[in-house]
Structures are given as structure tokens and as C-alpha cells.
């Protein structure tokens, strides 16, 4: 089991992943496992995991997937099934490795899609709910157009240099693995809407009103397909990352959802810790 503390490298199937745990351990409080976006990493969450831990009283575990941040690199190209692979093959072992007992999966963008696939594919009673920030359930034209623009910025602008501050030698793994997959014509058929119907825990979905990578059709799909309770928050003045654009509103939604959920299960978090 990983103990709460600062940065640590954990091993899953011979692959080393950088990770960080904030707040109480899994024996004393619920745990929120945070799954980063398609170009994210531990460092790119900035201080938001710390703020979530303080606001909820939960332990918070963050990690960089293989090919991101300071984790081990990957071979390119990533398979178009990379989100399913992460959800089905890696995440179950990671939760076991860290001693996860009960809590939430909180994902942003690709990470939200991975959390959706996990909860809709694996019966894990330890997962009490999902927090999905700007999730993708299917591919939309605005997403593809924005990702095409990112490719131009990476190849002709300073985006590569900016990302290299977080990903170091993994910068091409991180960018190409994500960008090439999303821009592959075959990826237009990627669709996890059916998975939503198999989720059996409450869901909080947050999306920025000005999200450049998705429309409110993603929210409509969740309402239409889910059989479990779904709370939806459309956050004004926010784009694809409401946790940074409107941090107080986003944090209040997460902490309120967590408090209600864990009170229902009689699982006490260390509020104010």
C-alpha cells in the first residue's frame, strides 16, 4: 500500500508511474483518485488536489499515466483503445496497489472518460461515485477541430516547449500519443455512450459553458443513458478546465457531492483537515 506523502513512483506491471498522495490514508478516510486529461500529469493539476483534500477531508491520490510527466515512456503510436486499456487493464491494479478501500474517481477530459469506462465495465463496490469534468462520451466535430489546432501549435509554435516543462523527455509521448489517436479517422467511431447505462453509482458532471472541446450534447447523453443519479453543472465563465477557470465554484460542487455521498454511506471524511 502507498502511504500518504509527497511524490512517489509506484510500479504496475513493470511500468513505473509518478504519483502523489495528499491527506489521510485509505484506512481513515475515503479516497479521491484523480485521473488527468489527455495532455495532463501530476504537476499539471497544480494545487487543486490539495484544495480538494482540504475541502472534502478525503485523501487524494494523483498519478501520471505511462507516457506522461515523470512516468515511464510508451511506444508510439498509442492504440486507439488507449482509454479502454487504461480503464480495464491498469486502473484496477493501481487501485489495489494503493490500498483503495472506498471513495470517488474524479476524472478530467480523457480521465473522465477513463473513469466512465471503469465504472461501467467493472463491478467495484469500493467506488461510491464519479466526478466527471468535461467528459467525452463520443467524438464531436468541435473536439476534432480544436485538437487539429493544437497540432499546428505544437509543430509551429511554443506549445511543445511549454508542455516539455511538465513532461520532459515524455513530451512527444504525451502529445503524439493523444493527438495522433484523436485525429485518426478511425477514432471518429470511438463511442462509450452504452457504457454509461451500466454505471450503478451517482455521477456529478461538470462542463464549462465555453468548453472548446465539447458541447452540451455530452451532458444530454449522460442524462439520457444513465440509470443512476446524475447531477449536472454547466459552469459559466469556464472553458475545458473549470477547475482552473472557476475553481471556487467547481470545488464547491465537488465537496458538496462528496459530503452527500459519504454521509449516505456513513463514511466520515476529515473535514477541515
C-alpha positions as CSV (number, residue, x, y, z in Angstrom):
1,X,0.0,0.0,0.0
2,X,1.2,3.5,-0.8
3,X,1.3,5.8,2.3
4,X,0.3,9.4,2.2
5,X,3.1,11.7,1.4
6,X,4.9,13.5,-1.4
7,X,5.9,12.3,-4.8
8,X,6.5,8.6,-5.2
9,X,7.0,6.2,-8.1
10,X,4.8,3.1,-8.0
11,X,5.1,0.1,-10.2
12,X,2.3,-1.5,-12.2
13,X,3.2,-4.5,-14.4
14,X,6.8,-3.3,-14.6
15,X,5.9,0.2,-15.5
16,X,6.8,3.0,-13.1
17,X,4.3,5.8,-12.6
18,X,4.9,9.0,-10.7
19,X,2.2,9.6,-8.1
20,X,1.3,11.8,-5.1
21,X,-1.0,11.3,-2.2
22,X,-2.4,14.2,-0.2
23,X,-4.3,14.0,3.1
24,X,-5.4,11.0,5.1
25,X,-4.8,7.4,4.1
26,X,-7.4,4.9,2.9
27,X,-7.8,3.3,6.4
28,X,-9.0,6.6,7.9
29,X,-11.0,8.4,5.2
30,X,-12.4,8.0,1.7
31,X,-10.0,8.4,-1.2
32,X,-10.5,10.5,-4.3
33,X,-8.4,9.1,-7.2
34,X,-7.8,11.8,-9.8
35,X,-7.4,10.9,-13.5
36,X,-5.8,13.6,-15.6
37,X,-6.7,14.9,-19.1
38,X,-5.1,13.8,-22.4
39,X,-2.1,16.1,-22.0
40,X,-2.1,16.2,-18.2
41,X,0.2,14.9,-15.4
42,X,0.6,15.1,-11.6
43,X,2.2,18.5,-11.9
44,X,-0.5,19.9,-14.2
45,X,-3.2,19.5,-11.5
46,X,-1.2,22.3,-9.7
47,X,-2.6,22.8,-6.2
48,X,-6.1,21.6,-7.0
49,X,-5.6,18.1,-5.4
50,X,-4.5,19.9,-2.2
51,X,-7.6,22.1,-2.3
52,X,-9.9,19.1,-2.9
53,X,-8.3,17.3,0.1
54,X,-8.8,20.3,2.4
55,X,-12.4,20.9,1.2
56,X,-13.6,17.3,1.4
57,X,-11.5,15.8,4.2
58,X,-10.7,12.9,1.9
59,X,-7.3,11.6,0.9
60,X,-6.5,12.5,-2.7
61,X,-4.3,10.3,-5.0
62,X,-3.0,11.6,-8.3
63,X,-0.7,9.9,-10.8
64,X,0.6,10.4,-14.3
65,X,-0.3,7.7,-16.8
66,X,2.5,5.9,-18.7
67,X,4.0,8.3,-21.2
68,X,3.2,11.4,-19.2
69,X,5.0,13.6,-16.7
70,X,7.7,11.7,-14.9
71,X,6.2,8.2,-15.5
72,X,7.9,5.7,-17.8
73,X,7.6,6.4,-21.5
74,X,5.5,4.4,-24.0
75,X,5.9,3.2,-27.6
76,X,4.1,5.2,-30.2
77,X,1.5,5.2,-31.6
78,X,-0.9,4.7,-28.8
79,X,-3.6,2.2,-29.8
80,X,-7.0,3.8,-30.4
81,X,-8.3,1.7,-27.5
82,X,-5.9,3.5,-25.1
83,X,-8.7,4.8,-22.8
84,X,-10.3,1.4,-22.5
85,X,-6.8,-0.2,-22.0
86,X,-6.1,2.2,-19.1
87,X,-9.5,1.7,-17.5
88,X,-9.6,-2.1,-17.8
89,X,-6.0,-3.2,-17.6
90,X,-4.2,-0.5,-15.5
91,X,-6.7,1.2,-13.2
92,X,-7.9,-1.9,-11.3
93,X,-4.3,-2.9,-10.5
94,X,-3.4,0.7,-9.5
95,X,-6.4,0.9,-7.1
96,X,-5.3,-2.4,-5.5
97,X,-1.7,-1.2,-5.3
98,X,-2.6,1.9,-3.4
99,X,-4.9,0.1,-0.9
100,X,-8.0,1.9,-2.2
101,X,-10.9,0.9,0.1
102,X,-13.7,3.3,-0.8
103,X,-14.1,6.7,-2.5
104,X,-14.5,8.5,-5.7
105,X,-13.0,8.6,-9.2
106,X,-12.5,12.1,-10.3
107,X,-11.5,12.5,-14.0
108,X,-10.9,15.4,-16.3
109,X,-11.5,15.1,-20.1
110,X,-9.8,11.8,-21.2
111,X,-9.5,11.0,-17.5
112,X,-13.3,11.4,-17.1
113,X,-13.8,9.0,-20.0
114,X,-11.5,6.5,-18.4
115,X,-13.5,6.8,-15.1
116,X,-16.7,6.2,-17.0
117,X,-15.3,3.1,-18.8
118,X,-14.1,1.7,-15.5
119,X,-17.3,2.2,-13.6
120,X,-19.4,0.9,-16.5
121,X,-17.3,-2.1,-17.1
122,X,-16.0,-3.3,-13.7
123,X,-18.2,-4.0,-10.7
124,X,-16.1,-2.4,-8.0
125,X,-18.1,-1.7,-4.9
126,X,-15.3,0.4,-3.5
127,X,-16.2,3.2,-6.0
128,X,-19.1,5.1,-4.5
129,X,-19.4,7.7,-7.2
130,X,-17.9,9.6,-10.1
131,X,-16.9,13.2,-10.7
132,X,-16.6,13.8,-14.4
133,X,-15.1,17.1,-15.5
134,X,-15.6,17.8,-19.3
135,X,-16.0,14.2,-20.2
136,X,-16.0,12.8,-23.7
137,X,-18.6,10.1,-24.3
138,X,-18.4,10.3,-28.1
139,X,-16.4,12.3,-30.7
140,X,-17.7,15.7,-31.7
141,X,-16.6,17.9,-34.6
142,X,-15.6,20.8,-32.2
143,X,-13.3,18.4,-30.4
144,X,-11.5,17.4,-33.6
145,X,-11.2,21.0,-34.8
146,X,-9.6,22.1,-31.5
147,X,-7.2,19.1,-31.5
148,X,-6.2,19.9,-35.1
149,X,-5.4,23.5,-34.0
150,X,-3.3,22.1,-31.1
151,X,-1.3,20.1,-33.6
152,X,-0.4,23.2,-35.5
153,X,0.6,25.0,-32.3
154,X,2.7,22.1,-31.3
155,X,4.5,21.9,-34.6
156,X,4.9,25.6,-35.3
157,X,4.6,27.5,-32.0
158,X,5.9,27.3,-28.5
159,X,3.4,24.6,-27.3
160,X,6.0,21.8,-27.3
161,X,8.4,23.9,-25.1
162,X,5.6,24.7,-22.7
163,X,4.5,21.1,-22.4
164,X,8.1,19.9,-22.0
165,X,8.2,21.8,-18.7
166,X,5.8,19.1,-17.4
167,X,6.6,16.1,-19.4
168,X,10.3,16.4,-20.0
169,X,11.5,13.5,-22.2
170,X,8.0,12.3,-22.4
171,X,6.7,15.4,-24.2
172,X,6.4,13.6,-27.6
173,X,4.9,10.5,-26.0
174,X,2.3,12.7,-24.3
175,X,1.4,14.9,-27.2
176,X,1.7,12.4,-30.1
177,X,0.0,9.6,-28.2
178,X,-3.0,11.8,-27.6
179,X,-3.2,14.0,-30.7
180,X,-2.5,11.2,-33.3
181,X,-5.1,9.0,-31.7
182,X,-7.8,11.6,-31.7
183,X,-7.0,12.7,-35.3
184,X,-7.0,9.2,-36.7
185,X,-10.1,8.9,-38.9
186,X,-10.9,5.6,-37.3
187,X,-11.2,7.3,-33.9
188,X,-14.4,9.1,-35.1
189,X,-16.2,5.8,-34.3
190,X,-15.0,5.9,-30.6
191,X,-18.1,5.9,-28.5
192,X,-18.8,5.0,-24.9
193,X,-22.4,6.0,-24.6
194,X,-23.5,2.5,-24.0
195,X,-21.1,2.2,-21.0
196,X,-23.0,4.9,-19.1
197,X,-26.0,2.7,-18.8
198,X,-24.0,0.1,-16.8
199,X,-22.9,2.6,-14.1
200,X,-24.6,2.0,-10.8
201,X,-23.2,4.9,-8.7
202,X,-24.1,8.6,-8.5
203,X,-22.4,10.9,-11.0
204,X,-21.5,14.5,-10.9
205,X,-20.7,16.0,-14.3
206,X,-19.3,19.5,-14.7
207,X,-18.6,21.2,-18.0
208,X,-17.6,24.8,-18.8
209,X,-20.2,26.7,-20.8
210,X,-17.4,27.8,-23.1
211,X,-15.7,24.4,-23.5
212,X,-13.8,24.4,-26.8
213,X,-13.5,20.6,-26.8
214,X,-17.1,19.5,-26.4
215,X,-20.7,20.7,-26.4
216,X,-23.6,20.2,-24.0
217,X,-24.6,17.2,-26.1
218,X,-22.2,15.3,-23.8
219,X,-24.4,16.3,-20.8
220,X,-27.5,15.3,-22.7
221,X,-26.1,11.9,-23.4
222,X,-25.4,11.3,-19.7
223,X,-28.9,12.2,-18.7
224,X,-30.4,10.0,-21.4
225,X,-28.3,6.9,-20.9
226,X,-27.8,6.8,-17.2
227,X,-29.9,4.7,-14.8
228,X,-28.1,6.1,-11.8
229,X,-28.5,9.6,-10.3
230,X,-26.8,12.3,-12.4
231,X,-26.1,15.8,-11.2
232,X,-25.1,18.2,-14.0
233,X,-23.4,21.6,-13.5
234,X,-22.8,23.9,-16.5
235,X,-20.2,26.4,-15.3
236,X,-20.4,29.9,-16.7
237,X,-17.1,31.7,-17.5
238,X,-15.2,28.4,-17.9
239,X,-13.7,26.5,-20.8
240,X,-12.5,23.0,-20.9
241,X,-10.9,23.2,-17.4
242,X,-13.5,24.7,-15.0
243,X,-11.3,23.6,-12.0
244,X,-8.9,26.3,-13.1
245,X,-11.2,28.8,-14.8
246,X,-13.8,28.8,-12.0
247,X,-12.0,27.0,-9.1
248,X,-14.3,28.0,-6.2
249,X,-17.5,27.0,-8.0
250,X,-16.0,23.7,-9.2
251,X,-14.5,22.9,-5.7
252,X,-17.9,23.7,-4.0
253,X,-19.6,21.3,-6.4
254,X,-17.1,18.5,-5.7
255,X,-17.1,18.9,-2.0
256,X,-20.9,19.1,-1.8
257,X,-21.2,15.9,-3.9
258,X,-18.6,14.1,-1.8
259,X,-20.2,15.1,1.5
260,X,-23.7,14.0,0.5
261,X,-22.3,10.7,-0.9
262,X,-20.2,9.7,2.0
263,X,-22.8,10.8,4.6
264,X,-25.2,8.4,2.8
265,X,-22.7,5.6,3.2
266,X,-21.8,6.6,6.7
267,X,-18.2,7.1,5.8
268,X,-16.7,10.1,7.6
269,X,-14.2,12.3,6.0
270,X,-11.9,14.6,8.0
271,X,-13.5,17.9,7.1
272,X,-11.3,20.9,7.7
273,X,-8.2,18.7,8.0
